[in-house]
Amino acid sequence: MRIVMLQARLGRRISEVRMLDRDPLSALNQLTRPAEQDAVDGASVARLRYQQTKIEQAGATS
């Protein structure tokens, strides 16, 4: 059930959601500065990291 909920929220394929790392989010605050309204709301930007198992020449997604 959790996988289906994550698929709906993230827009990723089920196979990608199943391959998520244990701690898949990394903060990107150093790359983007939130607008004043976002800073007040506590919003932040993050990258979702998942494994790539079928592409042999591909680099890491992190």
Buried (B, 14 or more C-beta within 10 A) or exposed (E): EEEEEBBEEBEBEEEBBEBBEEEBEEEEEEEEEBEEEEEEEEEEEEEBBBEEEEEEEEEEEE
